[in-house]
């Protein structure tokens, strides 16, 4: 099954990808750039492919010790099942990781799941938003809707309407199957309030039908972070300074930052309750946090492998490139789990289209998110003054100022990877 999944769209997509790479290279050359990677990174925080490559190397040096440590644990566990195993195959990593988390960290996902009914999660996230950012969320009663299951809300600040949003959160036939936030209307100061939609596919209801995985709760808050960024930046003087002009390698950071709140006991105990109304135990949240970073190093190195592939496909003339060799060597330079033989994942790696050379942005913005979070660690996760300062200095300006400027205003210094390095050592 794993091999079949990693061979989706192959070989039919290979000439399509090859043509895409060649045409983008030609476009870059026509515009006077050495290659497409140079062109696409010019207006990003990173500035150049050389800096992107240096960042990948820097983070790999930080993550590799943790990756090798956790890989060793996974291999030892696999050898308890199959004594002849000499390496962890790619299709076994998730299974083995869950085994270790269950056995070594006493964490059962089903024990966790009973505390996350969708209705409670939704209400908890809306309440968290009100508490942190001193806003008022009300039903948008006359909102036009495209499906009866869609919910609509208005966001008020001091009695002033500042935005509207939809929650389209449950699956139905023909619906977009991923989780994402979409802009419906950009906000323009004095002319229009922003309107956005959150599109997800979570179970619906209470404890009988609506139980969510904790990872789903994390996804909910992550995508809601994009929505808040959209709405809070809706008072800029022109639409282009809204979400559309935020550097692509920064735009994930505010959402990744908000993920931290679903690991905080004081936050979870307010809405995470079981069918009997009992709040999630503090000991369980502690076990969740202890297990959280097992396998983190392996995952980071995998992501850096993808980032290197993304960069490597675009930082050269692709004429004559052997896509399979370029993918395998680029990925395995960093990833500690090798490419499965006989697979051609690049044929379905959609980010090679949309993100092109800049897949590094996930790890770049994650490093920024952990750095931003240090301000909340110092003052307290539910400190409204810090949240308000964060809203005003980082979220509200949208794309009207460079992200580096916004980060420095909030932290009082330029961003660095020190906080991420500490996480990787945990």
C-alpha positions as CSV (number, residue, x, y, z in Angstrom):
1,X,0.0,0.0,0.0
2,X,2.8,2.4,0.9
3,X,4.6,1.7,-2.4
4,X,1.4,2.2,-4.4
5,X,0.7,5.5,-2.6
6,X,4.2,6.8,-3.3
7,X,3.8,5.9,-7.0
8,X,0.6,7.9,-7.5
9,X,0.6,9.7,-10.9
10,X,3.8,8.0,-12.0
11,X,4.9,7.7,-14.7
12,X,2.3,10.0,-16.3
13,X,3.3,13.1,-14.3
14,X,7.0,12.8,-15.0
15,X,6.9,14.6,-18.4
16,X,4.5,17.1,-16.9
17,X,6.9,17.9,-14.1
18,X,9.8,18.0,-16.4
19,X,8.0,20.5,-18.7
20,X,7.1,22.6,-15.7
21,X,10.7,22.8,-14.5
22,X,11.9,23.7,-18.0
23,X,9.4,26.4,-18.6
24,X,10.1,28.0,-15.2
25,X,13.8,27.9,-15.9
26,X,13.1,29.7,-19.2
27,X,10.9,32.3,-17.5
28,X,13.7,33.0,-15.0
29,X,16.3,33.3,-17.8
30,X,14.0,35.6,-19.8
31,X,13.7,37.9,-16.7
32,X,17.4,38.0,-16.2
33,X,17.8,35.5,-13.3
34,X,20.3,32.6,-13.2
35,X,17.5,30.1,-12.4
36,X,14.0,29.9,-11.0
37,X,15.1,29.4,-7.4
38,X,17.0,32.7,-7.5
39,X,13.8,34.4,-8.9
40,X,11.3,32.9,-6.5
41,X,13.4,33.6,-3.3
42,X,14.2,37.2,-4.1
43,X,11.1,38.7,-2.4
44,X,11.0,36.2,0.5
45,X,12.5,36.6,3.9
46,X,15.3,34.2,3.0
47,X,16.4,36.3,0.0
48,X,18.4,33.7,-2.0
49,X,18.8,30.0,-2.6
50,X,22.2,30.1,-1.0
51,X,20.7,31.3,2.3
52,X,17.9,28.7,2.0
53,X,20.6,26.0,1.6
54,X,22.6,27.4,4.5
55,X,19.4,27.3,6.7
56,X,18.7,23.7,5.8
57,X,22.3,22.8,6.8
58,X,22.1,24.8,10.0
59,X,18.9,23.1,11.1
60,X,20.1,19.7,10.1
61,X,23.1,20.1,12.3
62,X,20.7,20.8,15.2
63,X,18.2,18.1,14.4
64,X,20.5,15.2,13.4
65,X,21.5,14.1,16.9
66,X,17.9,13.9,18.0
67,X,17.0,12.1,14.7
68,X,19.8,9.5,15.2
69,X,18.8,8.9,18.8
70,X,15.1,8.4,18.0
71,X,15.9,6.3,14.9
72,X,17.9,4.0,17.1
73,X,14.9,3.6,19.4
74,X,12.7,2.8,16.4
75,X,15.2,0.3,15.0
76,X,15.5,-1.4,18.4
77,X,11.7,-1.7,18.7
78,X,11.5,-3.1,15.1
79,X,14.2,-5.7,16.0
80,X,12.0,-6.9,18.8
81,X,9.4,-7.8,16.1
82,X,11.9,-8.9,13.4
83,X,15.4,-9.7,14.7
84,X,16.7,-9.6,11.1
85,X,15.9,-6.0,10.6
86,X,18.9,-3.8,9.9
87,X,17.1,-0.5,9.0
88,X,13.7,1.1,9.5
89,X,11.7,1.1,6.3
90,X,9.7,4.2,5.5
91,X,6.4,2.4,5.7
92,X,7.0,1.4,9.4
93,X,8.0,4.7,10.9
94,X,4.5,5.9,11.9
95,X,3.6,2.5,13.3
96,X,6.8,2.1,15.3
97,X,6.5,5.7,16.6
98,X,3.0,5.0,18.0
99,X,4.2,1.8,19.6
100,X,7.0,3.6,21.4
101,X,4.7,6.4,22.5
102,X,2.3,3.9,23.9
103,X,4.8,1.6,25.5
104,X,7.5,4.0,26.7
105,X,5.4,7.1,27.3
106,X,2.2,5.5,28.5
107,X,0.2,7.5,25.9
108,X,-2.9,5.8,24.3
109,X,-4.4,8.0,21.5
110,X,-7.9,6.6,22.4
111,X,-7.5,7.8,26.0
112,X,-6.8,11.2,24.7
113,X,-9.5,11.2,22.0
114,X,-12.4,10.9,24.5
115,X,-11.8,14.5,25.7
116,X,-12.1,16.2,22.3
117,X,-15.7,16.4,21.1
118,X,-16.0,18.7,18.1
119,X,-18.6,21.1,19.6
120,X,-16.5,21.6,22.7
121,X,-13.3,22.1,20.7
122,X,-15.0,24.7,18.5
123,X,-16.4,26.6,21.5
124,X,-13.0,26.4,23.3
125,X,-11.1,27.8,20.4
126,X,-13.5,30.7,20.0
127,X,-13.4,31.4,23.7
128,X,-9.6,31.3,23.6
129,X,-9.6,33.8,20.8
130,X,-11.9,36.1,22.8
131,X,-9.7,35.8,26.0
132,X,-6.4,36.3,24.3
133,X,-7.2,39.1,21.8
134,X,-9.9,40.9,23.8
135,X,-12.5,40.5,21.0
136,X,-16.1,39.4,20.8
137,X,-17.3,36.7,18.5
138,X,-21.0,36.7,17.7
139,X,-23.2,34.7,15.3
140,X,-23.5,36.3,11.8
141,X,-27.2,35.8,11.6
142,X,-28.0,36.9,8.1
143,X,-25.0,35.4,6.4
144,X,-25.4,33.9,3.0
145,X,-24.3,30.2,3.2
146,X,-23.5,27.6,0.6
147,X,-24.5,24.6,2.8
148,X,-26.8,24.3,5.9
149,X,-23.9,22.8,7.9
150,X,-21.8,26.0,7.5
151,X,-21.6,28.3,10.5
152,X,-21.0,32.1,10.2
153,X,-19.6,34.5,12.8
154,X,-18.7,38.2,13.2
155,X,-15.7,39.5,15.0
156,X,-16.0,42.7,17.1
157,X,-13.4,44.7,18.8
158,X,-14.7,47.3,21.3
159,X,-18.1,47.1,19.7
160,X,-16.7,47.7,16.2
161,X,-17.2,45.1,13.5
162,X,-13.7,44.1,12.2
163,X,-14.3,40.9,10.3
164,X,-16.6,38.0,9.4
165,X,-15.8,34.3,8.9
166,X,-17.3,31.0,8.0
167,X,-16.7,27.6,9.6
168,X,-17.3,24.9,7.0
169,X,-15.9,22.1,9.1
170,X,-17.5,18.7,8.2
171,X,-17.2,16.4,5.2
172,X,-19.8,16.0,2.5
173,X,-19.8,14.7,-1.0
174,X,-17.7,16.7,-3.5
175,X,-16.2,18.9,-0.8
176,X,-12.5,20.0,-0.7
177,X,-10.9,17.2,1.3
178,X,-8.0,19.1,3.0
179,X,-7.9,21.7,5.8
180,X,-7.3,25.3,4.8
181,X,-8.3,28.9,5.2
182,X,-9.5,30.9,2.3
183,X,-9.9,34.6,1.8
184,X,-13.4,35.6,0.5
185,X,-12.9,39.3,0.7
186,X,-9.8,41.4,1.6
187,X,-10.3,44.1,4.2
188,X,-9.6,47.7,3.3
189,X,-9.5,50.3,6.0
190,X,-12.7,52.4,6.0
191,X,-14.2,50.5,3.0
192,X,-14.6,46.8,3.7
193,X,-14.2,44.3,6.5
194,X,-12.4,41.1,5.7
195,X,-14.4,37.9,5.1
196,X,-12.7,34.5,5.4
197,X,-13.6,30.8,5.5
198,X,-12.2,27.9,7.3
199,X,-12.6,24.7,5.3
200,X,-12.0,21.4,7.2
201,X,-13.3,17.9,7.5
202,X,-13.8,17.0,11.1
203,X,-16.4,14.8,12.7
204,X,-19.6,16.6,13.8
205,X,-21.4,16.8,17.1
206,X,-20.6,15.8,20.7
207,X,-19.2,12.8,22.3
208,X,-21.5,10.4,20.5
209,X,-20.4,11.3,16.9
210,X,-17.8,14.1,17.1
211,X,-14.7,12.8,18.8
212,X,-11.5,14.2,17.3
213,X,-7.9,13.2,17.4
214,X,-5.7,15.6,19.3
215,X,-3.8,16.2,16.0
216,X,-7.1,17.3,14.5
217,X,-7.5,19.8,17.3
218,X,-4.0,21.1,16.5
219,X,-4.9,21.4,12.8
220,X,-8.1,23.3,13.7
221,X,-6.2,25.9,15.7
222,X,-3.4,26.1,13.1
223,X,-5.9,26.9,10.3
224,X,-7.8,29.2,12.6
225,X,-4.5,31.0,13.1
226,X,-4.5,31.8,9.4
227,X,-8.0,33.1,9.6
228,X,-7.2,35.4,12.6
229,X,-4.1,36.7,10.7
230,X,-6.4,37.4,7.8
231,X,-9.1,39.2,9.8
232,X,-6.7,41.2,12.1
233,X,-4.8,42.5,9.1
234,X,-8.0,43.7,7.5
235,X,-7.6,47.4,8.5
236,X,-4.6,48.1,6.3
237,X,-5.1,51.0,3.9
238,X,-5.1,48.9,0.7
239,X,-5.9,45.3,-0.1
240,X,-2.5,44.4,-1.4
241,X,-1.0,44.9,2.0
242,X,-3.3,42.3,3.5
243,X,-2.5,38.6,3.4
244,X,-1.5,38.5,-0.3
245,X,1.7,40.5,0.3
246,X,3.0,38.7,3.4
247,X,6.2,36.9,2.7
248,X,5.5,33.3,1.9
249,X,8.2,32.0,4.2
250,X,6.6,33.9,7.1
251,X,2.9,33.2,6.6
252,X,2.9,29.8,8.4
253,X,4.6,31.2,11.5
254,X,1.6,32.7,13.3
255,X,-0.4,29.5,12.7
256,X,2.4,27.3,13.9
257,X,2.7,29.6,17.0
258,X,-1.0,29.0,17.9
259,X,-0.5,25.2,17.9
260,X,1.3,25.6,21.2
261,X,-2.0,26.3,23.1
262,X,-3.4,22.8,22.4
263,X,-0.5,21.4,24.5
264,X,-1.2,23.7,27.5
265,X,-3.1,22.2,30.4
266,X,-4.6,25.5,31.6
267,X,-6.1,26.0,28.1
268,X,-7.2,22.4,27.5
269,X,-8.9,21.9,30.9
270,X,-11.4,24.7,29.9
271,X,-13.0,22.7,27.0
272,X,-11.5,19.2,26.8
273,X,-14.0,17.1,28.8
274,X,-15.2,13.5,28.5
275,X,-18.7,12.3,28.1
276,X,-19.2,12.6,31.9
277,X,-18.1,16.2,31.9
278,X,-14.7,15.5,33.6
279,X,-11.9,17.7,32.4
280,X,-8.8,16.2,30.8
281,X,-6.4,15.1,33.6
282,X,-3.3,17.1,34.1
283,X,-1.2,13.9,34.2
284,X,-2.5,12.9,30.8
285,X,-1.5,16.3,29.3
286,X,1.9,15.9,30.9
287,X,2.3,12.5,29.2
288,X,1.1,14.0,25.9
289,X,3.9,16.6,26.2
290,X,6.5,14.0,27.1
291,X,5.7,11.9,24.0
292,X,5.2,15.0,21.8
293,X,8.8,15.3,20.7
294,X,9.7,11.7,20.3
295,X,10.4,11.3,16.6
296,X,10.6,15.0,16.1
297,X,14.2,14.8,14.9
298,X,13.3,12.1,12.4
299,X,10.4,14.2,11.2
300,X,12.5,17.4,10.9
301,X,15.2,15.6,8.9
302,X,12.5,14.2,6.6
303,X,11.2,17.7,6.0
304,X,14.7,19.0,5.3
305,X,15.0,16.3,2.8
306,X,11.9,17.5,1.0
307,X,13.2,21.1,1.2
308,X,16.5,20.1,-0.4
309,X,14.6,18.3,-3.2
310,X,12.4,21.4,-3.8
311,X,15.5,23.7,-3.9
312,X,17.5,21.3,-6.0
313,X,14.9,20.8,-8.7
314,X,14.8,24.6,-9.3
315,X,18.4,25.9,-8.7
316,X,19.8,24.6,-12.0
317,X,19.0,24.1,-15.7
318,X,16.7,21.1,-15.6
319,X,17.6,19.9,-19.1
320,X,18.6,16.3,-18.9
321,X,18.0,16.0,-15.2
322,X,17.2,12.4,-14.0
323,X,14.3,13.2,-11.8
324,X,14.4,10.0,-9.8
325,X,18.1,10.3,-9.1
326,X,17.8,14.0,-8.2
327,X,14.9,13.3,-5.8
328,X,16.6,10.3,-4.1
329,X,20.0,11.9,-3.6
330,X,18.5,15.2,-2.6
331,X,16.2,13.6,0.0
332,X,18.6,11.1,1.4
333,X,21.3,13.8,2.0
334,X,19.2,14.8,5.1
335,X,16.5,12.2,5.8
336,X,17.5,9.4,8.2
337,X,14.9,7.1,6.7
338,X,15.7,6.2,3.1
339,X,13.5,6.5,0.0
340,X,11.6,3.2,-0.4
341,X,12.9,1.3,-3.4
342,X,10.7,1.4,-6.5
343,X,8.8,4.6,-5.5
344,X,8.6,7.9,-7.3
345,X,7.1,10.3,-4.8
346,X,8.0,13.4,-6.9
347,X,5.3,12.5,-9.4
348,X,2.6,13.4,-6.7
349,X,4.6,16.0,-4.7
350,X,2.2,18.9,-5.3
351,X,4.5,21.4,-3.5
352,X,6.9,21.1,-6.4
353,X,4.3,23.1,-8.3
354,X,2.8,25.5,-5.7
355,X,5.8,26.0,-3.6
356,X,8.4,25.3,-6.3
357,X,11.8,25.9,-4.7
358,X,10.6,27.2,-1.3
359,X,9.5,24.1,0.6
360,X,12.0,25.2,3.2
361,X,9.4,27.7,4.4
362,X,7.7,25.2,6.7
363,X,10.8,24.7,8.8
364,X,11.9,28.4,8.5
365,X,8.5,29.6,9.7
366,X,8.5,26.9,12.4
367,X,11.7,28.3,13.8
368,X,10.2,31.8,13.8
369,X,7.1,30.5,15.6
370,X,9.1,28.9,18.4
371,X,11.0,32.1,18.7
372,X,7.8,34.2,18.9
373,X,6.5,31.8,21.5
374,X,9.3,32.6,23.9
375,X,7.5,35.9,24.7
376,X,4.4,34.0,25.8
377,X,6.5,31.5,27.8
378,X,7.9,34.5,29.7
379,X,4.7,36.3,30.4
380,X,2.2,33.4,30.4
381,X,0.3,31.7,27.6
382,X,-2.9,33.4,28.6
383,X,-1.4,36.9,29.2
384,X,-3.8,39.2,27.2
385,X,-1.3,42.1,27.2
386,X,1.3,40.0,25.4
387,X,-1.3,38.6,23.0
388,X,-2.6,42.2,22.3
389,X,1.0,43.4,21.6
390,X,1.5,40.4,19.3
391,X,-1.7,41.2,17.5
392,X,-0.8,44.8,17.0
393,X,2.8,44.4,16.0
394,X,2.8,41.1,14.1
395,X,-0.7,40.3,12.8
396,X,-2.4,43.7,12.2
397,X,0.2,45.1,9.8
398,X,-0.3,42.3,7.4
399,X,2.0,42.7,4.4
400,X,2.5,46.4,4.9
401,X,5.9,45.9,6.4
402,X,8.6,43.2,6.1
403,X,8.2,40.3,8.4
404,X,11.7,40.8,9.8
405,X,10.6,44.2,10.9
406,X,7.4,42.9,12.6
407,X,9.3,40.2,14.4
408,X,11.9,42.6,15.7
409,X,9.2,45.0,16.9
410,X,7.6,42.2,18.9
411,X,10.7,40.4,20.3
412,X,12.9,43.5,20.6
413,X,15.6,41.7,18.6
414,X,15.9,39.8,15.3
415,X,14.7,36.2,15.2
416,X,17.0,33.3,15.7
417,X,16.8,29.5,15.9
418,X,17.7,29.1,19.6
419,X,14.2,28.2,20.7
420,X,14.0,25.5,18.0
421,X,17.4,24.2,19.0
422,X,16.1,23.8,22.6
423,X,13.1,21.9,21.4
424,X,15.2,19.5,19.4
425,X,17.3,18.7,22.5
426,X,14.3,17.8,24.6
